[in-house]
Amino acid sequence: MNDWMRVYFATSIRGAGRDLGLAREVISHLKDEGYCVVNEEIYLSDSPDETAGDSYVFERDMRMLGEADVLLADVTHPSLGVGYEICEALKREKKVVAFHRKGVKVSKLISGNPDLTLLEFSDVQELLHKLLSALES
């Protein structure tokens, strides 16, 4: 069990190609493995943060990122918010694990950054296996 490790999960919420199903599956699996996902409640809604104010979302997300030990970031679809969260996590010296679907071209600012781990996956089972390995290393 990994109750001691707190994870902040980031994915495109407003942008094109958002995949809340994948986010929910990853979060559920992490919880089953004993990880604490500090922002899991955001992904329970079908329209996360649509009614929340901008400053509320910013302050909440920065607080929760601060509570986390690691940032998991889905970079399959470009997202200014996810990029901001990655930068902020690195600035705070947190471990960052980014992932994307096979065949997707990721920003070179992500793929070329030696301070984060970048994973490529073909299916959800492969992703879950790679994420757990990255979190345990």
Residue pairs with C-beta under 8 A, 6 or more apart in sequence:
1 33
1 34
2 33
2 34
2 35
2 135
3 34
3 35
3 36
5 35
5 36
5 69
5 70
5 135
6 35
6 36
6 37
6 38
6 67
6 68
6 69
6 70
7 30
7 35
7 36
7 37
7 38
7 68
7 69
7 70
7 71
7 72
7 135
8 37
8 38
8 39
8 64
8 65
8 67
8 68
8 70
8 71
8 72
8 85
8 89
9 23
9 26
9 27
9 30
9 37
9 39
9 40
9 43
9 72
9 73
10 71
10 72
10 73
10 74
10 79
10 81
10 82
10 85
10 86
11 18
11 19
11 20
11 22
11 23
11 73
11 74
11 77
11 79
11 82
12 18
12 19
12 74
12 76
12 77
12 78
12 79
12 81
12 82
13 20
13 42
13 48
13 49
13 79
13 81
14 79
14 81
15 77
15 78
15 79
16 77
17 76
17 77
18 77
19 74
19 76
19 77
20 43
20 46
20 48
22 74
22 124
22 127
23 43
23 74
24 43
24 44
25 124
26 72
26 124
26 127
26 128
26 131
27 37
27 40
27 43
29 128
30 37
30 72
30 131
31 37
31 40
33 132
35 135
38 64
38 67
38 68
39 61
39 64
42 48
42 49
49 57
52 60
61 85
62 88
65 71
65 85
65 88
65 89
65 92
65 94
66 92
68 89
68 94
69 94
69 95
70 94
70 95
70 96
70 97
70 135
71 85
71 86
71 89
71 94
71 95
71 96
71 97
72 97
72 98
72 99
72 131
73 82
73 85
73 86
73 96
73 97
73 98
73 99
74 82
74 98
74 99
74 100
75 82
75 86
75 98
75 99
75 100
75 106
75 107
75 110
75 118
76 99
76 100
76 101
76 104
78 107
83 107
83 109
83 110
86 96
86 98
86 110
86 116
89 96
90 96
90 113
90 115
90 116
95 117
96 115
96 116
96 117
97 116
97 117
97 119
97 131
97 134
97 135
98 106
98 110
98 116
98 117
98 118
98 119
99 118
99 119
99 120
99 121
99 127
99 130
99 131
100 106
100 118
100 119
100 120
100 121
101 120
101 121
101 122
102 120
102 121
102 122
106 118
110 116
110 118
111 118
117 134
119 127
119 130
119 131
119 134
121 127
121 130
